[in-house]
Amino acid sequence: MTGTRPAAVAARTGDPLPDRAVGEQLRAQAAARADRPALAWAAGDDPEAPRSLTYRELLRAAEVAAAGIARRARPGARVAVWAANGPEWVIVEHACALAGTVLVPLNTAWTDDEVAHALALTSPSLLFVGFDNRGVDLRARAAGLAGPSRGCDVVDLATVATRPPPVSFDPPDVRPHDPFLIQFTSGTTGRAKGATLSHRAALSAGHLRALTVHADERDVWLNPVPLHHVGGSVVMLLAALASGGCYVAMSRFHPATQVALMRATGATRTGGVPTMFYALLDTPGFDRALAAVRSVGLGGTSVPPSLVERLQAHGATVSVAYAQSECPMITQSDPAGDALHVATTVGVTVPHTDLRIVDPDGHVVGRGEVGEVCVRSPLTMIGYWDMPDATDQVLDVDGFLHTGDLGSLDDQGVLRIHGRAREVIIRGGENVYPIEVEDFLLRHPAVDAVAVLAAPSERWGEDVAAVVRLSAPGAATAGDLTAFAATGLAHFKVPRHWRFVETFPLTASGKIRKTELLSLFSPHD
């Protein structure tokens, strides 16, 4: 890089980050705000009649659950949760923090093979299980995948009491730098990796989220994002905890239910992916519910300016955050920015964050030039659980996380994302890595070669698309391959668009030129 200003920004120090464990933060809030609401949810799935726990009551429920966990798992052991959002899920998260165990959220859309891989990698002592977000019971599947014979006790999440009697619980010494949560994220190898976050990193992510939107104890955070995502279990939930606000748990996203619950709880903060807000904007009563909302956070995929404009027309303050499972807060767009700024940038770095854009050789590029986004922050993961080689590939000797995302910095230090070096497809907030889908489709006897890529989608941001060369003309149909993919891939990874070709455009080294295949798809497919 010569003759231009370097594409790098040094960390803004700001106020000190919370140097405490998550359980210590819960106890501090229970002491300072004992009778303020901490957790709310729809009782019996009736959004018009929400129930709630105060901070004192939430601490009690977490201590009771922690005592039960401590009888079966020592500090440092892993405790998995495989269920849709709910108050019991939240209580178990806090209970793990108090007991010093490491929380392992599992995606409810995963297949048995995907769950088995996560369990084998993390070896949890306990697996709390319930229903998925469609209401399907996961307990029988969990019993077949885990159990005492595999060193893991399966526990019905419904047995976790929201209002238990007090117990005597002597908490272990949990330090801020101890592991708190293992967040699964796919990799270019096609197998899920577990990004391990410390207590300090996770709590600081919540603290910075609350700080960037000027949140306080009056706020009510309604979360339609699954708690098995870092945006749910870390950013939203711990933002409420850090600022002393109330977190609202929804079992699944349903626009009419969310509107009713927003009004019943007086929600002031909400967030999600664009597809959720398209549905909400078409739901009667959303404009009235939105009137009480102080900020809307968008993320997880590309954000159309037209969506931002529609939300702003209703008086909403809208911002976009950029983060990864490996570092759950990196940048935040200006909540006061216009629709174009919010939709086309991800803003500036949050405090305590160094960021630079580098070329393939690791040299910092110039402002306006595109390169890989690298970040160094107290929020960065400890590493991938039990994957030291994979960790070394993304964390360099200077402590920078190589995100795999392509971006550029302008002269004001505003970050724009230009794509993903690792080809991840982000469909409605779910990460899909093409190589995983390609490897599975290649198991089909009729598939000779395949390229999986992101097709533009007005509703989902990006959709999974596949271009296939068959072993013989007519050897399989799109329906055949869709059904086959569904047998081994989570539903959001199954291609929705198919094209069949006789030959692929290739590079000199024989690799498929995926960029030349994009013309086969349009946003209206």
DOSE-324955 format. One record per residue (C-alpha): residue in three letters; chain; x, y, z. Coordinates in steps of 0.001 Angstrom, whole numbers, plus 500000, padded with zeros to 6 digits. Example, Ala and Ser with C-alpha at 12.3 -4.5 7.8 and 13.67 -1.06 7.14 Angstrom:
// residues 2
NODE  residu  chaine      c1      c2      c3
NODE     ALA       A  512300  495500  507800
NODE     SER       A  513670  498940  507140
// end
This chain:
// residues 525
NODE  residu  chaine      c1      c2      c3
NODE     MET       A  500000  500000  500000
NODE     THR       A  501580  503225  498843
NODE     GLY       A  500477  506783  498268
NODE     THR       A  497191  506605  500120
NODE     ARG       A  495869  506573  503644
NODE     PRO       A  495896  503048  505132
NODE     ALA       A  492591  501219  505579
NODE     ALA       A  493010  500742  509328
NODE     VAL       A  491448  502243  512424
NODE     ALA       A  492835  502068  515946
NODE     ALA       A  490632  501181  518875
NODE     ARG       A  488662  503921  520599
NODE     THR       A  489045  503190  524291
NODE     GLY       A  485850  504714  525654
NODE     ASP       A  484590  503557  529033
NODE     PRO       A  486077  500363  530504
NODE     LEU       A  484378  497107  529539
NODE     PRO       A  482724  495054  532297
NODE     ASP       A  485444  492844  533776
NODE     ARG       A  483172  490270  535386
NODE     ALA       A  481510  486953  534699
NODE     VAL       A  477933  486792  533420
NODE     GLY       A  476627  485265  536645
NODE     GLU       A  478227  488054  538660
NODE     GLN       A  476411  490576  536464
NODE     LEU       A  473087  488850  537168
NODE     ARG       A  473733  488970  540908
NODE     ALA       A  474673  492649  540661
NODE     GLN       A  471453  493493  538824
NODE     ALA       A  469384  491468  541292
NODE     ALA       A  470921  493494  544108
NODE     ALA       A  470486  496862  542396
NODE     ARG       A  467142  496279  540630
NODE     ALA       A  465539  493434  542559
NODE     ASP       A  461948  494281  541674
NODE     ARG       A  462415  495472  538118
NODE     PRO       A  461288  493109  535311
NODE     ALA       A  464124  491012  533894
NODE     LEU       A  462418  488381  531728
NODE     ALA       A  459013  488222  530030
NODE     TRP       A  457281  485713  527761
NODE     ALA       A  453843  484823  526418
NODE     ALA       A  452070  482609  528954
NODE     GLY       A  450586  479589  527206
NODE     ASP       A  451650  481185  523913
NODE     ASP       A  449052  483917  524502
NODE     PRO       A  450808  487180  523608
NODE     GLU       A  448048  489195  525229
NODE     ALA       A  448858  487726  528655
NODE     PRO       A  452637  487805  529159
NODE     ARG       A  454263  486568  532341
NODE     SER       A  457434  487992  533795
NODE     LEU       A  460171  487543  536366
NODE     THR       A  461906  490286  538283
NODE     TYR       A  465669  490275  538611
NODE     ARG       A  465330  488789  542100
NODE     GLU       A  463083  486014  540765
NODE     LEU       A  465299  485357  537749
NODE     LEU       A  468352  484990  539978
NODE     ARG       A  466479  482558  542210
NODE     ALA       A  465353  480440  539243
NODE     ALA       A  468888  480459  537812
NODE     GLU       A  470397  479452  541174
NODE     VAL       A  467979  476525  541487
NODE     ALA       A  468804  475373  537959
NODE     ALA       A  472528  475911  538608
NODE     ALA       A  472333  473709  541693
NODE     GLY       A  470803  470951  539566
NODE     ILE       A  473469  471379  536900
NODE     ALA       A  476251  471349  539496
NODE     ARG       A  475100  467933  540730
NODE     ARG       A  475782  466473  537274
NODE     ALA       A  478489  468656  535750
NODE     ARG       A  481643  470233  537125
NODE     PRO       A  482772  473773  536290
NODE     GLY       A  484186  473801  532769
NODE     ALA       A  481954  470942  531602
NODE     ARG       A  479698  471613  528634
NODE     VAL       A  475922  471884  528900
NODE     ALA       A  473957  471818  525624
NODE     VAL       A  470501  473232  524907
NODE     TRP       A  468434  472006  521957
NODE     ALA       A  465108  473816  521973
NODE     ALA       A  463244  476870  520750
NODE     ASN       A  463331  480122  522706
NODE     GLY       A  461525  480287  526013
NODE     PRO       A  461970  481350  529629
NODE     GLU       A  463503  477998  530581
NODE     TRP       A  466175  478446  527882
NODE     VAL       A  467100  481833  529350
NODE     ILE       A  467188  480432  532880
NODE     VAL       A  469523  477604  531789
NODE     GLU       A  471864  480121  530156
NODE     HIS       A  472106  482083  533396
NODE     ALA       A  472365  478848  535385
NODE     CYS       A  475347  477710  533330
NODE     ALA       A  476992  481068  533973
NODE     LEU       A  476502  480665  537723
NODE     ALA       A  477625  477016  537738
NODE     GLY       A  480736  477747  535673
NODE     THR       A  479720  475311  532946
NODE     VAL       A  480022  476135  529238
NODE     LEU       A  476763  476689  527350
NODE     VAL       A  476447  474875  523986
NODE     PRO       A  473410  476071  521961
NODE     LEU       A  472295  473662  519230
NODE     ASN       A  470360  474727  516149
NODE     THR       A  466840  473248  516205
NODE     ALA       A  466852  472961  512404
NODE     TRP       A  469865  470658  512358
NODE     THR       A  469667  467090  511130
NODE     ASP       A  470696  464186  513374
NODE     ASP       A  474090  464065  511672
NODE     GLU       A  474713  467755  512382
NODE     VAL       A  473671  467399  516030
NODE     ALA       A  475790  464266  516436
NODE     HIS       A  478830  466139  515142
NODE     ALA       A  478294  468994  517613
NODE     LEU       A  477848  466578  520512
NODE     ALA       A  480954  464587  519546
NODE     LEU       A  483018  467775  519312
NODE     THR       A  481959  469300  522644
NODE     SER       A  481173  466168  524736
NODE     PRO       A  478488  467806  526909
NODE     SER       A  477639  466343  530307
NODE     LEU       A  474022  467515  529999
NODE     LEU       A  471637  468122  527113
NODE     PHE       A  468514  470146  527856
NODE     VAL       A  465935  469400  525174
NODE     GLY       A  462448  470612  524296
NODE     PHE       A  460511  471517  521140
NODE     ASP       A  461732  473193  517970
NODE     ASN       A  460275  476473  516748
NODE     ARG       A  457571  474646  514788
NODE     GLY       A  456388  472855  517916
NODE     VAL       A  457975  469518  516978
NODE     ASP       A  459136  467468  519974
NODE     LEU       A  462908  466893  519892
NODE     ARG       A  463117  464669  522958
NODE     ALA       A  462985  461282  521209
NODE     ARG       A  465690  462332  518746
NODE     ALA       A  467829  463645  521607
NODE     ALA       A  467521  460355  523479
NODE     GLY       A  468829  458519  520428
NODE     LEU       A  471735  460912  519928
NODE     ALA       A  472829  461337  523539
NODE     GLY       A  472344  459646  526875
NODE     PRO       A  474228  458209  529858
NODE     SER       A  475867  455553  527661
NODE     ARG       A  477510  458434  525797
NODE     GLY       A  478363  460298  528996
NODE     CYS       A  475540  462815  528549
NODE     ASP       A  472344  463079  530587
NODE     VAL       A  469290  464194  528594
NODE     VAL       A  467050  466558  530580
NODE     ASP       A  463581  467769  529624
NODE     LEU       A  463826  471552  529467
NODE     ALA       A  460237  471778  530711
NODE     THR       A  461405  470566  534139
NODE     VAL       A  463256  473869  534649
NODE     ALA       A  460999  475888  536939
NODE     THR       A  460398  479574  536359
NODE     ARG       A  459278  480146  539969
NODE     PRO       A  461020  477553  542137
NODE     PRO       A  461467  477656  545892
NODE     PRO       A  464844  478987  547015
NODE     VAL       A  467759  476603  547443
NODE     SER       A  471168  476870  548991
NODE     PHE       A  473670  477199  546170
NODE     ASP       A  477354  477813  546734
NODE     PRO       A  478608  479146  543388
NODE     PRO       A  482097  478231  542185
NODE     ASP       A  484691  480857  541405
NODE     VAL       A  483988  481835  537795
NODE     ARG       A  486467  484253  536232
NODE     PRO       A  485787  486735  533417
NODE     HIS       A  488183  484985  531029
NODE     ASP       A  486682  481514  531590
NODE     PRO       A  484757  479989  528656
NODE     PHE       A  481078  480915  528725
NODE     LEU       A  479560  479758  525438
NODE     ILE       A  480424  477679  522375
NODE     GLN       A  478709  479206  519346
NODE     PHE       A  478610  476947  516311
NODE     THR       A  479477  478437  512950
NODE     SER       A  480064  476580  509707
NODE     GLY       A  483453  476667  508038
NODE     THR       A  484905  476084  504622
NODE     THR       A  485548  472487  505582
NODE     GLY       A  481782  472000  505634
NODE     ARG       A  481681  470919  509300
NODE     ALA       A  480500  473137  512104
NODE     LYS       A  483141  474762  514307
NODE     GLY       A  482519  475978  517859
NODE     ALA       A  483610  479556  518448
NODE     THR       A  484326  479740  522178
NODE     LEU       A  483502  483038  523868
NODE     SER       A  484628  484006  527351
NODE     HIS       A  482316  485532  529964
NODE     ARG       A  484021  488888  529459
NODE     ALA       A  483692  488762  525666
NODE     ALA       A  480011  487821  525746
NODE     LEU       A  479030  490306  528449
NODE     SER       A  481057  493044  526761
NODE     ALA       A  479200  492370  523503
NODE     GLY       A  475909  492951  525287
NODE     HIS       A  477334  496017  527024
NODE     LEU       A  478508  497546  523736
NODE     ARG       A  475217  496775  522018
NODE     ALA       A  473356  498604  524769
NODE     LEU       A  475891  501438  524747
NODE     THR       A  475669  502074  520996
NODE     VAL       A  471886  502525  521142
NODE     HIS       A  471878  504407  524486
NODE     ALA       A  469859  501732  526294
NODE     ASP       A  469042  501771  530000
NODE     GLU       A  466958  499960  532617
NODE     ARG       A  463695  501256  531140
NODE     ASP       A  464178  499264  527959
NODE     VAL       A  462302  496127  526980
NODE     TRP       A  464219  493970  524480
NODE     LEU       A  461947  491755  522397
NODE     ASN       A  463886  489066  520592
NODE     PRO       A  462502  487038  517676
NODE     VAL       A  466012  485748  516857
NODE     PRO       A  466728  482143  517961
NODE     LEU       A  468802  481820  521109
NODE     HIS       A  471017  479309  519321
NODE     HIS       A  472340  482335  517396
NODE     VAL       A  474921  484637  518948
NODE     GLY       A  472600  487536  518086
NODE     GLY       A  470062  486081  520501
NODE     SER       A  471923  484431  523386
NODE     VAL       A  474706  487031  523517
NODE     VAL       A  473927  490339  521842
NODE     MET       A  470225  490770  522671
NODE     LEU       A  469920  488833  525939
NODE     LEU       A  473116  490160  527466
NODE     ALA       A  472407  493708  526274
NODE     ALA       A  469313  493593  528481
NODE     LEU       A  471334  492138  531355
NODE     ALA       A  474164  494645  530967
NODE     SER       A  471822  497645  530987
NODE     GLY       A  469329  496339  533550
NODE     GLY       A  466469  496091  531067
NODE     CYS       A  463886  493365  530438
NODE     TYR       A  464353  490618  527854
NODE     VAL       A  461285  489171  526096
NODE     ALA       A  461543  485583  524837
NODE     MET       A  459530  484451  521803
NODE     SER       A  459315  480739  521012
NODE     ARG       A  459297  481449  517273
NODE     PHE       A  458821  484305  514885
NODE     HIS       A  455218  484928  513917
NODE     PRO       A  454370  488478  512838
NODE     ALA       A  450937  488775  514458
NODE     THR       A  452229  487221  517682
NODE     GLN       A  455200  489572  517748
NODE     VAL       A  453008  492639  517224
NODE     ALA       A  450714  491581  520071
NODE     LEU       A  453629  490793  522364
NODE     MET       A  455356  494082  521544
NODE     ARG       A  452251  495976  522589
NODE     ALA       A  451605  493852  525695
NODE     THR       A  455172  494185  527003
NODE     GLY       A  455834  497741  525833
NODE     ALA       A  458852  496646  523775
NODE     THR       A  461321  499467  523143
NODE     ARG       A  464097  497532  521383
NODE     THR       A  463758  494933  518677
NODE     GLY       A  465823  493461  515915
NODE     GLY       A  466099  490730  513346
NODE     VAL       A  466719  490041  509693
NODE     PRO       A  464983  491916  506860
NODE     THR       A  462582  489109  506001
NODE     MET       A  461041  489400  509478
NODE     PHE       A  460400  493113  509075
NODE     TYR       A  458852  492721  505629
NODE     ALA       A  456277  490473  507286
NODE     LEU       A  455829  492799  510271
NODE     LEU       A  455232  495838  508091
NODE     ASP       A  452344  493981  506465
NODE     THR       A  450824  493049  509841
NODE     PRO       A  447935  495133  511256
NODE     GLY       A  448929  497034  514379
NODE     PHE       A  452671  497031  513754
NODE     ASP       A  452723  500788  513227
NODE     ARG       A  451239  501315  516692
NODE     ALA       A  453643  498811  518269
NODE     LEU       A  456559  500464  516497
NODE     ALA       A  455667  503843  517967
NODE     ALA       A  457078  502772  521354
NODE     VAL       A  460284  501287  519893
NODE     ARG       A  463429  503343  520455
NODE     SER       A  465606  501403  517976
NODE     VAL       A  465416  498660  515371
NODE     GLY       A  468549  496626  514692
NODE     LEU       A  468915  494913  511324
NODE     GLY       A  471559  492421  510309
NODE     GLY       A  472331  488888  509211
NODE     THR       A  472108  489615  505481
NODE     SER       A  471944  492408  502919
NODE     VAL       A  469581  495221  503890
NODE     PRO       A  467571  496907  501101
NODE     PRO       A  467362  500727  501368
NODE     SER       A  463634  500510  500626
NODE     LEU       A  463087  498512  503823
NODE     VAL       A  465009  501051  505901
NODE     GLU       A  462967  503848  504337
NODE     ARG       A  459699  502100  505200
NODE     LEU       A  460742  501643  508819
NODE     GLN       A  462005  505200  509101
NODE     ALA       A  458730  506437  507611
NODE     HIS       A  457050  504906  510665
NODE     GLY       A  459377  506924  512903
NODE     ALA       A  461760  504063  513695
NODE     THR       A  465451  504602  514383
NODE     VAL       A  467230  501937  512343
NODE     SER       A  470805  500717  512467
NODE     VAL       A  472829  497793  511134
NODE     ALA       A  475492  495932  513076
NODE     TYR       A  478315  493834  511698
NODE     ALA       A  479531  490895  513745
NODE     GLN       A  480437  487227  513647
NODE     SER       A  480068  484311  515997
NODE     GLU       A  483831  484673  516487
NODE     CYS       A  483423  488349  517519
NODE     PRO       A  479804  489293  518315
NODE     MET       A  480126  493098  517972
NODE     ILE       A  482476  494729  515446
NODE     THR       A  480791  497772  513901
NODE     GLN       A  477507  499645  514214
NODE     SER       A  475950  502038  511701
NODE     ASP       A  474844  505492  512822
NODE     PRO       A  471253  505214  514141
NODE     ALA       A  470727  508781  512928
NODE     GLY       A  471939  507966  509411
NODE     ASP       A  469792  508115  506303
NODE     ALA       A  468447  504999  504584
NODE     LEU       A  471338  504768  502130
NODE     HIS       A  473944  504941  504921
NODE     VAL       A  472139  502304  506995
NODE     ALA       A  471542  499948  504067
NODE     THR       A  474897  500215  502291
NODE     THR       A  477333  500403  505218
NODE     VAL       A  477829  498680  508543
NODE     GLY       A  479066  501834  510209
NODE     VAL       A  482141  502386  512332
NODE     THR       A  483890  500196  514864
NODE     VAL       A  482499  499922  518364
NODE     PRO       A  484868  500993  521182
NODE     HIS       A  487919  498854  522012
NODE     THR       A  488094  497486  518450
NODE     ASP       A  491051  497633  516037
NODE     LEU       A  490153  497015  512409
NODE     ARG       A  492133  496809  509225
NODE     ILE       A  491615  495720  505629
NODE     VAL       A  494364  493503  504199
NODE     ASP       A  495316  491967  500869
NODE     PRO       A  495975  488207  500417
NODE     ASP       A  499556  488722  501611
NODE     GLY       A  498407  490352  504853
NODE     HIS       A  499407  493908  503904
NODE     VAL       A  497061  496757  504784
NODE     VAL       A  495393  498185  501667
NODE     GLY       A  494425  501823  501063
NODE     ARG       A  491174  503558  501942
NODE     GLY       A  488490  502633  499438
NODE     GLU       A  490287  499451  498367
NODE     VAL       A  488707  496055  498938
NODE     GLY       A  490399  493425  501063
NODE     GLU       A  489755  491035  503931
NODE     VAL       A  488320  492528  507115
NODE     CYS       A  490508  491782  510143
NODE     VAL       A  489584  492735  513687
NODE     ARG       A  491260  492708  517101
NODE     SER       A  489013  493107  520113
NODE     PRO       A  488410  491938  523699
NODE     LEU       A  485241  490384  522248
NODE     THR       A  487142  487997  519973
NODE     MET       A  486722  484294  520653
NODE     ILE       A  489206  482277  522677
NODE     GLY       A  489368  479926  519705
NODE     TYR       A  487435  477127  518019
NODE     TRP       A  486653  474429  520544
NODE     ASP       A  489090  471529  520199
NODE     MET       A  490205  472754  516763
NODE     PRO       A  493638  474379  517228
NODE     ASP       A  494573  474203  513539
NODE     ALA       A  491325  475914  512493
NODE     THR       A  491929  478541  515189
NODE     ASP       A  495438  479251  513903
NODE     GLN       A  494039  479785  510408
NODE     VAL       A  491877  482745  511518
NODE     LEU       A  493734  484242  514520
NODE     ASP       A  497120  485669  513570
NODE     VAL       A  500186  486343  515723
NODE     ASP       A  499109  489960  516285
NODE     GLY       A  495768  488875  517710
NODE     PHE       A  493725  489847  514655
NODE     LEU       A  490758  487723  513648
NODE     HIS       A  490638  487180  509880
NODE     THR       A  486901  487318  509260
NODE     GLY       A  486872  485959  505723
NODE     ASP       A  484666  488912  504743
NODE     LEU       A  485660  491374  502046
NODE     GLY       A  485281  495043  502907
NODE     SER       A  486531  498575  502397
NODE     LEU       A  486998  501607  504653
NODE     ASP       A  486219  505145  503525
NODE     ASP       A  487956  508301  504745
NODE     GLN       A  485523  508583  507667
NODE     GLY       A  486322  505062  508835
NODE     VAL       A  482948  503710  507696
NODE     LEU       A  483028  500026  506742
NODE     ARG       A  481306  498574  503698
NODE     ILE       A  481038  494834  503127
NODE     HIS       A  481624  493691  499540
NODE     GLY       A  481176  489971  499831
NODE     ARG       A  482537  486958  501607
NODE     ALA       A  485916  485512  500861
NODE     ARG       A  484739  482186  502228
NODE     GLU       A  481616  482210  500061
NODE     VAL       A  479160  481969  502914
NODE     ILE       A  475541  482410  501837
NODE     ILE       A  473411  484277  504372
NODE     ARG       A  469779  483275  503911
NODE     GLY       A  467465  485170  506235
NODE     GLY       A  470175  485315  508916
NODE     GLU       A  471232  481660  508606
NODE     ASN       A  474785  480966  507417
NODE     VAL       A  475145  478394  504633
NODE     TYR       A  478569  477408  503315
NODE     PRO       A  478484  476149  499718
NODE     ILE       A  481116  473444  500150
NODE     GLU       A  478970  471647  502751
NODE     VAL       A  475980  471559  500378
NODE     GLU       A  478174  470613  497412
NODE     ASP       A  479783  467747  499293
NODE     PHE       A  476389  466341  500213
NODE     LEU       A  474869  466698  496731
NODE     LEU       A  477866  464936  495231
NODE     ARG       A  476788  461826  497132
NODE     HIS       A  473821  461520  494756
NODE     PRO       A  474693  459046  491974
NODE     ALA       A  473223  461282  489263
NODE     VAL       A  475329  464315  490200
NODE     ASP       A  478578  464554  488302
NODE     ALA       A  479558  468082  489375
NODE     VAL       A  477860  470904  491274
NODE     ALA       A  478410  474537  492192
NODE     VAL       A  476402  476080  495025
NODE     LEU       A  476144  479855  495216
NODE     ALA       A  474012  482706  496492
NODE     ALA       A  471077  483719  494340
NODE     PRO       A  469668  487198  495032
NODE     SER       A  466361  487194  496885
NODE     GLU       A  464188  490192  497696
NODE     ARG       A  462692  488412  500702
NODE     TRP       A  465633  486429  502139
NODE     GLY       A  468521  488628  501036
NODE     GLU       A  470215  485590  499549
NODE     ASP       A  468917  482143  498663
NODE     VAL       A  470754  478873  498134
NODE     ALA       A  471111  477980  494457
NODE     ALA       A  472744  475004  492786
NODE     VAL       A  474097  474531  489264
NODE     VAL       A  474406  470835  488449
NODE     ARG       A  476004  468737  485720
NODE     LEU       A  474299  465347  485693
NODE     SER       A  475996  462051  484938
NODE     ALA       A  473493  461595  482095
NODE     PRO       A  470751  463847  480683
NODE     GLY       A  467545  463462  482688
NODE     ALA       A  469226  461311  485357
NODE     ALA       A  467582  463401  488099
NODE     THR       A  465137  466288  488397
NODE     ALA       A  465222  469337  490625
NODE     GLY       A  462579  467667  492767
NODE     ASP       A  464704  464537  493123
NODE     LEU       A  467716  466549  494270
NODE     THR       A  465658  468720  496625
NODE     ALA       A  464282  465610  498317
NODE     PHE       A  467755  464080  498527
NODE     ALA       A  469277  467239  500045
NODE     ALA       A  466533  467371  502664
NODE     THR       A  467588  463952  503974
NODE     GLY       A  470941  465250  505208
NODE     LEU       A  470884  469039  505364
NODE     ALA       A  469018  471521  507543
NODE     HIS       A  466057  472977  505668
NODE     PHE       A  467690  476396  505225
NODE     LYS       A  470672  474759  503467
NODE     VAL       A  468583  472957  500841
NODE     PRO       A  468875  474738  497452
NODE     ARG       A  465690  476523  496396
NODE     HIS       A  466860  477224  492842
NODE     TRP       A  468312  474688  490408
NODE     ARG       A  469946  474975  487005
NODE     PHE       A  471317  472136  484895
NODE     VAL       A  474295  472585  482567
NODE     GLU       A  476345  470389  480277
NODE     THR       A  479616  472193  481003
NODE     PHE       A  480943  474624  483600
NODE     PRO       A  483101  477688  482948
NODE     LEU       A  486488  476808  484413
NODE     THR       A  489634  478617  485486
NODE     ALA       A  493037  477633  484160
NODE     SER       A  493479  475419  487203
NODE     GLY       A  490172  473656  486596
NODE     LYS       A  488083  475419  489240
NODE     ILE       A  484508  476445  488461
NODE     ARG       A  484055  480185  487834
NODE     LYS       A  481066  480737  490081
NODE     THR       A  480809  484425  489277
NODE     GLU       A  479928  483523  485692
NODE     LEU       A  477052  481369  486940
NODE     LEU       A  475319  484235  488736
NODE     SER       A  473691  485351  485491
NODE     LEU       A  471581  482172  485582
NODE     PHE       A  469596  483582  488490
NODE     SER       A  467581  486726  489149
NODE     PRO       A  465797  488188  492229
NODE     HIS       A  462475  487125  490755
NODE     ASP       A  463216  483414  490396
// end
